[in-house]
């Protein structure tokens, strides 16, 4: 809605791609399994220019950093794990349900 480009990191056990996108249609997912979102968060914190917010889209099956990152983190939780999932205390959680 803001018509702003964002930096999208495709992450599994490593960061597979870093892309500037202005639309979800531009996103190219790479990788496939063994997800560690801590790796993605660490990579996002190293981006230049400095990030002010990290949004993680995940099914929740991932380790998380023990300590809070230096910027706010929003977890968009998708899939069956959305019910009953407890996020890290330092993150905000948005539960995404498929109502089809």
C-alpha positions, 0 to 999 in steps of 0.5 A: 500500500505504501508503494515502497520497495523492501528487501526480501531474504529467502532463508532456509539453513542459509540465506539463499537470495537477497532481493529488492521487491516492490510486489509479492509477485517479484519474490523468488523463493529459493532453498527448501528445508532445514530452516533457521530464521536466526540466520535470516535475522542476523543477515537482515541486521547486516544489510545496508542501509540499516533495517528498521523492522524485520518481518519473518514469514514462517511456519514456526518450525525454526530456532530463534535467537536467544536475545532480542535483535536490535530492531523490532521483529514481527513473526507472520505465522503460517500453516498448521502451527498457527494455533497454540504457537508461542513466539519468542518474548521479543517478537510480535506475532501475527497469525495467518490463517488460510480461510479457503 
